[in-house]
Every structure is written in structure tokens, then in C-alpha cells.
Amino acid sequence: MVTIEAMAAGLPCIVTPMGSAGLVSERTGGALIVKPGDVDSIAGAIRQMADEPARAAMGRQARDIAAGFTWQHVGKRRGDAIVRLREQLRRA
């Protein structure tokens, strides 16, 4: 949740592949993903964020991605999934 909130504010993020932040980032490209405990990986991501144009571009991308995670969007996707599941169960 914290990562999505940061992305919604246009902040580029550095995350590990674990948990929901990593899952969202892997699927959307909205953050830099580093190996947990890998100092070189973390340092490389920080160096990338030091580049203003790259940081600004990632921030814009993050904001766009986070727009798909509003309560309205998530609620609609969940509702749609429930309807599809109900239809599948009726056919079974």
C-alpha cells in the first residue's frame, strides 16, 4: 500500500521482489527492483535515481500506474472477477 501511495504521488520507488510492492513493480515496471541485501544492486538503483530525467520519467510512469489502483478500479476488478466466477460455477 505504501508503495502505491508513493507512486500515486509521482515518486519513483526502489523495491525488492518480495511482497505486493515487488509483484506490482514486476508486472508494471513502475519501480526499480533490487535484490534483497545486495548492496551493489541497491547502490545501482540509487545511482539511476540520481539521474534527474530518468527519475522524472519514472515518477510520471509510477503516477500513471498507481491510477489503476484506486479503490474504484480495484473494486470494479474484484466485482468483475466475482461475476465471472459466478458464471463459471453456473456452467459447471
C-alpha positions as CSV (number, residue, x, y, z in Angstrom):
1,M,0.0,0.0,0.0
2,V,2.8,2.4,0.9
3,T,4.5,1.8,-2.5
4,I,1.3,2.5,-4.4
5,E,0.7,5.7,-2.4
6,A,4.3,6.8,-3.2
7,M,3.7,6.0,-6.8
8,A,0.5,8.0,-6.8
9,A,2.4,11.0,-5.6
10,G,4.8,10.6,-8.6
11,L,7.7,9.3,-6.5
12,P,9.9,6.7,-8.2
13,C,10.4,3.7,-5.9
14,I,13.1,1.2,-5.3
15,V,11.7,-2.1,-4.0
16,T,12.6,-5.8,-3.5
17,P,10.8,-8.5,-5.5
18,M,9.1,-9.7,-2.3
19,G,5.5,-8.9,-1.3
20,S,2.9,-6.8,-3.1
21,A,5.3,-3.9,-4.0
22,G,7.6,-6.3,-5.9
23,L,4.7,-8.0,-7.6
24,V,3.2,-4.7,-8.8
25,S,6.6,-3.5,-9.9
26,E,7.4,-6.6,-11.8
27,R,4.1,-6.6,-13.7
28,T,4.1,-2.8,-14.4
29,G,7.7,-1.6,-14.4
30,G,6.7,1.2,-12.0
31,A,9.7,0.9,-9.8
32,L,13.3,-0.3,-9.8
33,I,13.6,-3.8,-8.3
34,V,16.7,-4.7,-6.3
35,K,17.9,-8.0,-4.8
36,P,17.3,-8.1,-1.0
37,G,20.6,-7.5,0.8
38,D,22.5,-6.9,-2.4
39,V,24.4,-3.7,-1.8
40,D,25.6,-3.4,-5.4
41,S,22.1,-3.8,-6.7
42,I,20.7,-1.2,-4.2
43,A,23.6,1.2,-5.0
44,G,23.0,0.9,-8.7
45,A,19.3,1.7,-8.3
46,I,20.2,4.8,-6.2
47,R,22.6,5.9,-8.9
48,Q,19.9,5.5,-11.5
49,M,17.6,7.7,-9.4
50,A,20.3,10.4,-9.3
51,D,19.7,11.0,-13.0
52,E,17.0,13.7,-13.0
53,P,15.4,12.9,-16.4
54,A,15.2,9.2,-15.5
55,R,13.8,9.9,-12.1
56,A,11.2,12.3,-13.5
57,A,10.2,9.8,-16.2
58,M,9.8,7.0,-13.7
59,G,7.8,9.3,-11.4
60,R,5.4,10.0,-14.2
61,Q,5.1,6.3,-15.1
62,A,4.6,5.5,-11.4
63,R,1.8,8.0,-11.2
64,D,0.1,6.6,-14.3
65,I,0.4,3.0,-12.9
66,A,-0.9,4.0,-9.5
67,A,-4.0,5.5,-11.1
68,G,-5.1,1.9,-11.8
69,F,-5.0,1.0,-8.1
70,T,-7.7,3.4,-6.8
71,W,-10.5,1.9,-4.7
72,Q,-12.8,2.4,-7.6
73,H,-10.6,0.5,-10.0
74,V,-9.8,-2.3,-7.6
75,G,-13.4,-2.7,-6.6
76,K,-14.5,-2.9,-10.2
77,R,-11.9,-5.6,-11.0
78,R,-12.9,-7.6,-7.9
79,G,-16.6,-7.2,-8.8
80,D,-15.9,-8.3,-12.4
81,A,-14.0,-11.3,-11.1
82,I,-16.8,-12.4,-8.8
83,V,-19.3,-12.1,-11.7
84,R,-17.0,-14.3,-13.9
85,L,-16.6,-16.8,-11.2
86,R,-20.4,-17.0,-10.6
87,E,-20.9,-17.5,-14.3
88,Q,-18.3,-20.3,-14.4
89,L,-19.9,-22.0,-11.4
90,R,-23.4,-21.9,-13.1
91,R,-22.0,-23.6,-16.2
92,A,-20.2,-26.3,-14.1
